[in-house]
C-alpha cells in the first residue's frame, strides 16, 4: 500500500470489503481465484525476475553471515515444482466445497421455531510471514474461498517477489465484483505494529515464521493469534520397527526439505535397536550427507562398528542437552536412545513443539499408544513427518500449521478459516417469545427435535 494510507485506513477498508462480500454468492469467489491464477501465469517471467533479485540480495546476506542458507532456500520460487504447486493449489482450493453456509447442528425448538448452526467466515485476517513468497498466493486463495478479507505482510527479504505476486492478485480481483481491498499487501514493520492494535477491525492474526516472530506478535496484540513457533518434529524407532521402513521414513523426514517446519529434527531409537536398525538408519543418513548429533549410546554404537561408516569423523558428533531443543532447518538431526515407548512419549512431549511426530513400528498397540500419548497436532505411524501439509492433506493449500488447541490444529485449510453463527427463525403467525416456555400451567416445553437438512432453507 502507499505510504499516504494509514494502517487504520487499511484495516477499515478490509473490514468494509469483508462486510460487502458477505452477500456475494460463492461463484464470485471461485471466479476470482480463476482470474488470479490467470494473472499469475501471465506475469510469471516478471515475477521470476523479481525473485532473482531477492535471491541475489539474500546471497549477499548469507555471505555476510546475516542470513541462514535455510532461509535463503525458502525464498526460491523456482525451486523444484514450487511454482507449479502454487498454481495448482489455487485451482485445488477453487475446486473444494464451499466451507461457508454448512449446517452442523439443527434443532426444532417448537412448532415453527427452527435453530441452525451455520459456518461463516472469521472476518479480516492479518497474515505475517517470513521468506516464502508463495505464501502470499496460498493465503489469498484460502481467504477468498472461505469468504475472509486478508491483509498480508511478507518478509523484507522477499519484497520484490511478494510485491508482484500481490499485484497479480489485485489485477485478478479487479476483474470481479469483489472489492479491490479484499486482499491487501503491506510492506513495513511500522504498519504491522499499528495493525496489531486494531482489534476493532482485524479478527485473527496468523504469523508464519520463526519462534522470535511468533512470540513477538503474541506479546504485542489483543487480537487472537493462530500459528506455531517452531517445528521440532520427532521420529521414534519402536522396538518392533522394520528396518526398511525406518530407513525410508527417517531419511525422507529429514532430507526431503530440511528447512521446512515439518522436517524431522530429532530421531529417537529404542535401545534394543542400537546394533541393528540404528546402524542401517545411521548409514543411510550419512550417505544422504546428514550430520548426526548423537547421545553416548548411539555414538558408541557407530564408533564400535568393525567398519566405521564413511563420513563418521566429519558428520558424527556428540549431542548436548540443547541439541534436542533446536530446529536445525538443515541436514542435521539430533539422535537419542531411550529404553521404552513410554519414555519416548515423555521425551517428545517435553521437548517437541507439538507440531508433528512419527513412530516406526509393526505393533498396533504401540502405534495406538503413541498416537494417543503424544500431544502434537499430527501423530503418524510409519509415515514421514513431511506429510504434515495442507496440500498433501487435500486442503488445496494451507494458511499455516497451528499447534494450538483452540479452533484449529495442524495444517489450517478452509475449515480452519471459518467459524459459525446461530440462525433462529420463527415461522409462527405472531412470532415466538421466551415467556411462552417454562414450567407450570399454560407453559410450553421445548421440543429439541433434529431437523434433517445440511443447509439453511431460506
C-alpha positions in Angstrom: 0.0 0.0 0.0 1.1 3.6 -0.5 2.8 5.4 2.4 0.0 8.0 2.4 -2.5 5.4 3.6 -2.6 4.8 7.3 -2.7 1.4 9.0 -6.2 2.2 10.3 -7.4 3.1 6.8 -6.0 -0.2 5.5 -7.8 -2.2 8.3 -11.0 -0.3 7.9 -11.1 -0.8 4.2 -10.5 -4.6 4.7 -13.4 -4.7 7.2 -15.7 -2.9 4.8 -14.6 -5.2 2.0 -15.4 -8.2 4.1 -18.8 -7.0 5.1 -19.7 -6.1 1.5 -18.5 -9.5 0.2 -20.9 -11.5 2.5 -23.8 -11.0 0.2 -21.9 -12.3 -2.9 -22.6 -15.9 -4.0 -19.8 -18.4 -3.7 -19.4 -18.4 -7.5 -17.9 -14.9 -7.4 -15.1 -16.2 -5.1 -14.4 -19.1 -7.4 -14.3 -16.8 -10.4 -11.8 -14.5 -8.5 -9.5 -17.5 -8.0 -9.6 -18.3 -11.7 -8.7 -14.7 -12.6 -5.9 -14.6 -10.1 -4.4 -17.8 -11.5 -4.5 -16.3 -15.0 -2.8 -13.2 -13.8 0.0 -15.2 -12.1 0.6 -17.2 -15.2 0.6 -14.1 -17.4 3.2 -12.4 -15.2 5.4 -15.4 -14.5 8.5 -14.0 -16.2 8.3 -10.7 -14.4 7.7 -12.5 -11.1 10.7 -14.8 -11.6 12.9 -11.8 -12.4 11.9 -10.2 -9.2 12.5 -13.4 -7.3 16.0 -13.5 -8.8 16.7 -10.0 -7.4 15.6 -11.3 -3.9 17.8 -14.3 -4.2 20.8 -12.3 -5.2 20.3 -9.9 -2.3 19.8 -12.9 0.0 23.1 -14.5 -1.2 24.9 -11.3 -0.1 23.3 -11.6 3.3 24.3 -15.2 3.6 27.9 -14.4 2.6 27.9 -11.8 5.3 26.6 -14.2 7.9 23.3 -12.2 8.3 21.0 -14.8 6.8 20.9 -18.6 7.0 21.1 -20.9 4.0 17.8 -22.4 5.1 16.0 -19.1 4.9 17.5 -18.3 1.5 16.3 -21.6 0.1 12.8 -20.7 1.3 12.9 -17.6 -0.9 13.5 -19.5 -4.2 10.2 -19.6 -6.1 11.7 -21.6 -8.9 12.9 -24.4 -6.7 11.6 -27.8 -7.9 7.9 -27.7 -8.6 7.2 -24.8 -6.2 5.7 -22.5 -8.8 3.5 -25.2 -10.4 2.4 -26.4 -7.0 1.4 -22.9 -6.0 -0.7 -22.5 -9.1 -2.2 -26.0 -8.6 -3.0 -25.0 -5.1 -5.1 -22.1 -6.3 -7.1 -24.4 -8.6 -7.4 -27.1 -5.9 -8.8 -24.5 -3.4 -11.3 -23.3 -6.0 -12.5 -26.8 -6.6 -13.1 -27.6 -2.9 -16.6 -27.4 -1.5 -17.6 -24.0 -0.1 -16.8 -24.1 3.6 -19.4 -21.4 4.4 -23.1 -21.9 4.9 -22.7 -25.5 6.1 -25.2 -26.5 8.8 -23.5 -28.5 11.6 -26.4 -28.5 14.1 -30.1 -28.1 13.9 -33.0 -28.1 16.4 -36.7 -27.6 16.2 -37.3 -25.8 19.4 -41.0 -25.6 18.9 -43.5 -25.8 16.1 -42.4 -23.3 13.5 -39.3 -22.3 15.6 -36.0 -23.6 14.0 -32.4 -23.2 15.1 -29.4 -23.7 12.7 -25.7 -23.6 13.5 -24.1 -22.4 10.2 -20.4 -22.0 9.2 -19.3 -18.5 8.3 -16.1 -16.6 7.7 -14.0 -15.3 10.6 -13.6 -11.8 9.1 -10.4 -9.9 8.5 -7.1 -11.9 8.6 -3.8 -10.3 9.2 -1.1 -12.7 8.0 2.6 -12.0 8.7 5.2 -14.4 7.2 8.9 -14.7 6.6 10.8 -15.7 3.5 8.4 -18.0 1.4 6.9 -15.6 -1.2 4.4 -18.3 -2.3 2.6 -17.8 1.0 1.0 -14.7 -0.4 -0.8 -16.7 -3.0 -1.6 -19.6 -0.7 -3.2 -17.4 1.9 -5.0 -15.2 -0.6 -6.6 -18.3 -2.2 -7.8 -19.7 1.1 -9.0 -16.3 2.4 -11.0 -15.6 -0.8 -12.5 -19.1 -1.0 -13.5 -19.0 2.7 -15.0 -15.6 2.4 -12.4 -13.7 4.6 -10.7 -10.5 3.7 -6.9 -10.5 4.2 -4.0 -8.1 4.9 -0.7 -9.7 4.1 2.9 -8.8 5.2 5.8 -10.7 3.8 9.4 -10.6 5.0 11.7 -7.8 3.7 13.9 -10.5 2.1 11.1 -11.3 -0.4 9.9 -7.8 -1.0 10.4 -7.8 -4.8 8.6 -11.1 -5.3 5.7 -10.5 -2.9 5.0 -7.1 -4.4 4.5 -8.6 -7.8 2.5 -11.6 -6.5 0.3 -9.2 -4.6 -0.1 -7.1 -7.8 -1.2 -10.1 -9.8 -3.8 -10.9 -7.1 -5.1 -7.3 -7.2 -5.3 -7.5 -11.0 -7.3 -10.7 -10.8 -9.7 -9.2 -8.2 -10.2 -6.1 -10.3 -11.9 -8.3 -12.9 -14.5 -9.5 -10.5 -17.2 -7.8 -8.4 -15.2 -8.3 -5.1 -13.8 -5.1 -3.6 -10.3 -4.3 -4.6 -9.4 -4.0 -0.9 -10.4 -7.6 -0.2 -6.8 -8.7 -0.3 -4.2 -6.1 0.6 -0.4 -6.3 1.0 1.7 -4.1 3.2 5.4 -3.5 3.3 6.7 -2.1 6.6 7.0 -3.2 10.2 5.5 0.1 11.3 2.3 -0.8 9.5 2.3 -4.2 11.2 2.8 -2.7 14.7 -0.1 -0.3 14.1 -2.4 -3.0 12.7 -1.8 -5.2 15.8 -3.6 -2.6 17.9 -6.7 -2.5 15.6 -8.8 -5.3 17.1 -11.8 -3.3 16.2 -11.2 -4.2 12.5 -8.9 -7.3 12.5 -10.3 -10.6 13.7 -7.3 -13.0 13.6 -3.6 -12.8 13.2 -1.7 -15.6 11.6 2.1 -15.4 11.9 4.2 -17.8 9.8 7.9 -17.7 10.7 10.4 -18.4 13.4 9.9 -18.5 17.1 11.0 -14.9 17.6 8.4 -13.6 15.1 5.5 -15.6 16.6 6.4 -14.7 20.2 6.8 -11.1 19.4 3.3 -10.9 17.8 1.7 -12.9 20.6 3.1 -10.4 23.1 2.1 -7.3 21.0 -1.7 -7.7 20.4 -5.1 -8.3 21.9 -6.2 -9.9 18.6 -6.4 -13.7 18.7 -3.2 -15.3 17.2 -3.2 -18.7 15.4 0.1 -20.4 14.5 3.1 -22.2 15.7 6.5 -21.1 16.8 8.9 -23.9 15.9 8.8 -27.2 14.0 10.6 -29.6 16.4 9.4 -32.9 14.9 10.5 -36.3 16.0 10.7 -39.8 14.6 10.7 -42.7 17.1 12.0 -46.1 16.1 10.0 -48.5 18.2 11.5 -51.9 19.2 9.4 -53.6 16.5 10.4 -51.2 13.8 11.0 -52.7 10.3 14.5 -51.6 9.1 13.4 -50.8 5.5 10.5 -48.7 6.7 12.8 -47.0 9.2 15.4 -46.1 6.6 12.9 -44.8 4.1 10.8 -42.7 6.6 13.7 -41.3 8.6 15.7 -40.2 5.5 12.6 -38.7 3.9 11.6 -36.9 7.1 15.0 -35.3 7.3 16.1 -34.7 3.8 13.1 -34.1 1.6 13.0 -30.4 2.5 15.3 -29.8 5.6 14.3 -26.2 6.1 10.6 -26.9 6.3 8.8 -26.8 9.6 7.7 -30.4 9.2 11.2 -31.9 8.7 12.4 -34.2 11.4 14.8 -32.6 13.9 15.2 -35.5 16.4 15.5 -39.2 16.0 14.7 -41.4 19.0 16.0 -45.0 18.9 14.7 -47.8 21.1 17.8 -49.2 22.9 17.1 -52.7 21.6 17.7 -51.5 18.0 21.2 -50.0 18.6 23.0 -52.8 17.0 20.5 -53.5 14.2 18.1 -50.9 12.8 20.0 -47.9 14.1 23.2 -48.9 12.2 21.3 -49.1 8.9 19.4 -45.8 9.5 22.6 -44.0 10.5 24.5 -45.2 7.4 21.6 -44.1 5.2 21.5 -40.7 6.8 25.3 -40.3 6.4 25.0 -41.3 2.8 22.5 -38.5 2.4 25.0 -36.0 3.8 23.1 -35.7 7.1 25.1 -34.7 10.2 24.3 -36.7 13.4 24.3 -35.2 16.9 24.4 -38.4 18.9 24.0 -39.2 22.6 26.5 -41.5 24.2 24.7 -44.8 23.3 24.0 -44.1 19.6 27.5 -42.6 19.2 29.4 -45.5 20.8 27.4 -48.0 18.7 28.7 -46.3 15.5 32.2 -45.9 16.8 32.5 -49.6 17.7 31.5 -50.9 14.2 34.2 -53.1 12.6 34.0 -50.8 9.5 33.4 -47.3 10.7 30.9 -45.6 8.4 32.1 -43.2 5.8 31.8 -39.6 6.9 31.9 -40.7 10.6 34.7 -38.3 11.6 33.2 -35.3 9.7 29.4 -35.9 10.2 29.0 -37.6 13.6 29.3 -35.5 16.8 28.3 -35.7 20.4 25.0 -34.1 21.3 24.3 -31.7 24.2 21.0 -31.2 26.1 20.3 -28.2 24.0 20.6 -30.3 20.8 17.1 -31.7 21.4 15.5 -28.2 21.6 16.9 -26.9 18.3 15.1 -26.6 15.0 18.1 -27.3 12.8 16.4 -26.5 9.5 19.3 -28.1 7.6 20.9 -31.5 7.1 21.4 -32.1 10.8 19.5 -34.4 13.1 19.8 -35.0 16.9 19.7 -38.6 18.0 19.0 -40.2 21.4 18.4 -43.8 22.5 15.6 -44.5 25.0 14.5 -47.7 26.7 10.8 -47.7 26.1 7.8 -46.4 24.2 6.7 -44.6 27.4 10.0 -42.8 27.8 9.9 -41.8 24.1 6.4 -40.3 24.6 7.6 -38.4 27.7 10.7 -37.1 25.8 8.6 -35.9 22.8 6.0 -34.2 25.0 8.7 -32.3 27.0 11.0 -31.4 24.0 8.7 -31.0 21.0 6.8 -28.0 19.7 3.7 -30.2 19.4 3.8 -30.0 15.6 4.2 -33.5 14.1 5.8 -36.7 15.3 6.0 -40.2 13.8 6.5 -43.7 15.1 8.0 -46.6 13.1 6.5 -49.8 14.4 5.0 -53.1 13.5 2.9 -53.1 16.7 -0.7 -52.0 16.5 -0.7 -51.5 20.3 2.4 -49.3 20.2 1.0 -47.3 17.3 -2.2 -46.7 19.2 -0.4 -45.7 22.4 1.9 -43.4 20.5 -0.8 -41.6 18.6 -2.9 -41.1 21.8 0.0 -40.3 24.1 1.9 -37.8 22.0 0.5 -34.3 22.5 1.0 -33.0 19.0 -1.1 -31.7 16.1 -0.1 -34.6 14.0 0.9 -38.2 15.1 1.9 -40.5 12.3 2.6 -44.2 12.0 5.2 -45.5 9.5 4.9 -42.2 7.5 7.2 -39.3 7.0 6.6 -36.1 9.1 6.7 -34.3 5.8 3.1 -35.3 5.1 2.0 -32.7 7.6 0.9 -30.2 4.9 -2.4 -28.8 3.8 -1.8 -29.6 0.2 -1.0 -33.2 1.0 -4.0 -33.5 3.3 -6.2 -32.4 0.4 -6.9 -28.9 1.6 -5.6 -27.4 -1.6 -3.1 -25.4 0.3 -2.7 -24.1 3.9 -2.6 -20.8 5.7 -0.1 -22.3 8.1 0.1 -25.0 10.8 -1.4 -24.4 14.2 0.0 -26.1 17.3 -2.7 -24.5 19.5 -5.7 -26.4 20.9 -8.5 -24.0 20.3 -10.4 -23.7 17.0 -7.8 -25.1 14.5 -5.0 -27.5 14.9 -2.4 -28.9 12.4 -2.4 -27.7 8.8 -5.0 -25.0 8.6 -7.1 -25.1 5.4 -10.5 -23.8 4.6 -12.3 -25.3 7.6 -9.8 -23.6 9.9 -10.7 -20.2 8.5 -14.4 -20.4 9.2 -16.3 -20.1 12.5 -20.1 -20.4 12.9 -23.2 -18.4 13.9 -26.6 -19.5 15.1 -29.6 -18.6 13.0 -33.0 -18.8 14.7 -36.2 -18.5 12.6 -39.8 -18.3 13.7 -42.5 -19.0 11.2 -45.3 -18.6 13.6 -48.0 -16.0 12.8 -47.2 -13.9 15.9 -43.5 -14.9 16.2 -42.1 -16.5 19.3 -41.3 -15.2 22.8 -39.3 -16.8 25.6 -42.1 -16.1 28.0 -44.2 -18.8 26.3 -41.9 -21.5 27.7 -41.3 -22.8 31.2 -42.8 -25.0 33.9 -46.4 -24.6 35.0 -49.8 -24.2 33.7 -50.1 -22.9 30.1 -46.3 -23.0 29.5 -44.7 -24.8 26.6 -41.8 -27.3 26.7 -39.0 -27.2 24.2 -39.1 -30.0 21.6 -35.4 -30.0 20.6 -36.0 -32.3 17.6 -33.4 -32.6 14.9 -34.1 -31.1 11.5 -33.0 -33.2 8.5 -31.0 -30.7 6.4 -27.5 -29.7 5.5 -28.3 -26.1 4.5 -30.4 -23.2 5.8 -33.7 -23.4 3.9 -34.1 -19.7 3.3 
